[in-house]
Amino acid sequence: MLGNLLTNYEDVAAVILFVIGMGNLLLQSNLVKKIIGLDIMDSAVYLFLASKGYIEGARLPSMWTASWMRPITSTPSLRDWC
């Protein structure tokens, strides 16, 4: 079990942050502190989604080369439209 926790450390960090935010939301009576708890929970969800969407060795879509993709060789001018 400890091996799974060490390999999925992003998920563990997201769960810990979410629990901290939820505890802050439930235990605080101050509205500003509750909003801070919501922000911590929100950050935990973003971290979890980003860790699940990460693909090892993947490249950006803009780095793919396709036959229909051509770089713009010159800037358009008024003469091109007339």
FENGIBEL-V546887 format. One record per pair of residues at least 6 apart in sequence whose C-alpha atoms are under 6 Angstrom apart, sorted by the first residue. I is the first residue (numbers start at 1). GAP is how many residues later the second one is. Records with the same first field share a line. If there is no record, write none. Layout:
BEGIN
I = GAP / GAP
END
This chain:
BEGIN
11 = 37
14 = 30 / 33 / 34
17 = 27
18 = 23 / 26
21 = 16 / 19 / 20
24 = 13
25 = 9 / 12
END
